[in-house]
């Protein structure tokens, strides 16, 4: 089978979805961030109380 006119071909370059990987990384770090906030909360209260 021969085409009557030339066919235009388009090539795509695959790029992995980096936003999905970033979202997973942030979800994995969230428990550590929350634990750090809970541990440092008394220190933050002392600092705010000292500023007043």
C-alpha positions as CSV (number, residue, x, y, z in Angstrom):
1,X,0.0,0.0,0.0
2,X,1.4,3.3,-1.0
3,X,0.2,6.7,0.3
4,X,-0.9,9.3,-2.3
5,X,0.8,12.1,-0.3
6,X,3.5,12.2,2.3
7,X,2.3,11.6,5.9
8,X,3.4,13.8,8.7
9,X,4.7,12.0,11.7
10,X,4.9,13.4,15.2
11,X,7.3,12.0,17.8
12,X,6.8,12.5,21.5
13,X,9.4,12.5,24.2
14,X,8.3,10.7,27.3
15,X,8.9,12.6,30.6
16,X,7.9,11.0,33.8
17,X,5.4,12.9,36.0
18,X,7.7,14.6,38.5
19,X,4.7,16.3,40.3
20,X,3.4,12.9,41.4
21,X,6.8,12.0,42.8
22,X,7.0,15.3,44.6
23,X,3.6,14.9,46.1
24,X,4.5,11.4,47.4
25,X,7.7,12.9,49.0
26,X,5.8,15.6,50.7
27,X,3.2,13.1,52.1
28,X,6.0,11.0,53.4
29,X,7.6,14.0,55.2
30,X,4.4,15.3,56.7
31,X,4.4,13.1,59.9
32,X,8.0,14.2,60.6
33,X,7.0,17.9,60.2
34,X,4.0,17.4,62.5
35,X,6.1,15.7,65.1
36,X,8.7,18.5,65.0
37,X,5.9,21.1,65.4
38,X,4.5,19.3,68.5
39,X,8.0,19.0,70.0
40,X,8.9,22.6,69.5
41,X,5.5,24.0,70.4
42,X,6.5,24.8,74.1
43,X,9.6,26.6,72.9
44,X,7.5,28.7,70.6
45,X,5.1,29.6,73.4
46,X,8.1,30.7,75.6
47,X,9.4,32.8,72.7
48,X,6.1,34.5,72.1
49,X,5.6,35.1,75.9
50,X,9.0,36.7,76.2
51,X,8.3,39.1,73.3
52,X,5.3,40.6,75.1
